[in-house]
């Protein structure tokens, strides 16, 4: 199963604002807004951006002023099959990743199993459309996985180093990595990989990442992606 979870982040929507305002030697602060309950009265104070700062973030995003969005950083942990990892790692600018290495570990690998088998697109060189019957492809897939895994275990038993034995493992093997990037980099990744032409499995990663980041930078993320 493809999974993404939060690790850490730095910055907030106000950092984006002030990274832009520093050009004019200016700085904004959070506005304190009283929170009321109809049956109880004031129950606390909530910090919000001012109207001017909301407008500024939207302006920056609309006009592709990306550098203020490059200061906040987010680290996520992603678990996905190798073929998805390959697409994710095409996004280099603003990102750094550290992945589990099967040079060092030889525990039993996990393999991704698709819920549906999609048909080959007829109107373009890449992509997919619709579904194909599940039974035949599933049997072929399971056979290929069992053969590859059996060969892997056999190589290890013969004393072959994990760094070479792993060569027989298929692209559907699950891997995991720490992935850190700027808010701007995450926005570019999610915009591209949540698009209609993106591979569905990579889109799943992007949507999970977007759901996490939207809670951390609600104003900036809405302006950049939604």
C-alpha positions, -999 to 999 in steps of 0.1 A, spaced: 0 0 0 13 35 -9 16 56 23 28 90 31 33 104 66 44 137 82 79 140 97 87 177 103 84 211 88 97 247 93 80 279 86 43 289 80 22 312 58 36 342 76 72 332 66 61 334 30 47 368 35 77 382 53 101 366 28 84 388 2 80 419 24 117 420 33 123 434 -2 108 467 12 123 463 47 88 455 60 75 427 82 40 415 90 27 399 122 -2 375 129 -35 392 137 -51 381 169 -88 372 163 -111 365 192 -130 332 190 -166 332 203 -192 305 210 -228 316 208 -237 298 241 -205 307 259 -190 339 247 -152 344 241 -133 311 243 -98 321 231 -78 339 205 -68 326 170 -39 339 149 -47 348 113 -31 366 84 -43 401 77 -63 408 45 -33 425 30 -11 394 36 -37 371 22 -38 392 -10 0 392 -12 3 354 -11 -23 351 -38 -5 377 -59 29 359 -55 14 326 -66 -6 340 -95 25 358 -109 49 329 -103 70 347 -77 82 314 -63 112 324 -41 91 334 -10 76 299 -11 111 283 -12 119 292 24 95 269 43 106 233 43 86 200 47 99 165 54 77 135 46 82 98 47 69 80 16 64 43 10 57 34 -26 68 9 -53 101 15 -72 84 25 -104 66 53 -86 98 63 -67 115 67 -101 89 92 -112 90 111 -79 128 114 -80 126 131 -114 117 162 -93 151 173 -82 150 211 -78 143 220 -42 143 183 -30 166 159 -12 159 123 -4 173 94 15 160 59 6 162 25 23 191 5 7 189 -31 -1 227 -31 0 223 -31 38 190 -49 44 179 -83 30 146 -87 49 116 -101 29 105 -75 4 70 -63 0 54 -60 -34 28 -36 -47 -5 -51 -59 -27 -29 -81 -64 -29 -73 -73 -27 -110 -54 -34 -143 -58 -4 -166 -59 -6 -204 -33 8 -227 -42 43 -240 -50 44 -277 -47 81 -282 -12 87 -268 22 70 -263 19 68 -226 -8 66 -200 -38 43 -196 -76 42 -200 -104 21 -186 -99 -14 -171 -91 -48 -184 -103 -81 -169 -84 -89 -137 -80 -126 -136 -54 -132 -163 -31 -103 -155 -32 -110 -118 -21 -146 -124 8 -136 -146 18 -109 -122 18 -132 -92 38 -158 -111 64 -131 -120 67 -119 -84 70 -154 -70 97 -163 -96 117 -131 -88 114 -135 -51 125 -171 -53 155 -162 -73 164 -135 -48 162 -159 -19 183 -185 -38 210 -159 -46 212 -149 -9 214 -186 2 243 -191 -22 262 -163 -5 256 -135 -31 258 -100 -16 225 -83 -11 237 -54 -34 238 -79 -63 210 -102 -54 186 -73 -54 190 -70 -92 164 -97 -98 137 -79 -78 110 -62 -99 99 -26 -101 68 -33 -81 89 -39 -49 80 -14 -22 106 10 -11 106 40 13 124 73 17 126 105 37 118 133 13 125 169 21 117 199 0 107 235 -1 70 245 -2 76 257 -38 91 224 -48 63 204 -32 37 226 -50 54 219 -84 55 182 -77 18 180 -67 5 202 -95 22 180 -121 16 146 -105 -21 152 -96 -28 162 -133 -50 141 -155 -21 127 -175 -1 116 -145 2 79 -136 -24 70 -111 -1 55 -85 22 86 -86 -9 107 -83 -18 88 -52 15 99 -36 10 135 -47 -25 136 -33 -14 122 1 15 147 2 -9 176 -7 -33 166 20 -6 169 46 10 201 34 -24 218 30 -28 216 68 6 232 74 4 261 49 -34 265 42 -32 299 26 -1 294 5 -11 259 -6 -45 270 -17 -29 298 -38 -2 275 -53 -21 243 -60 -59 244 -55 
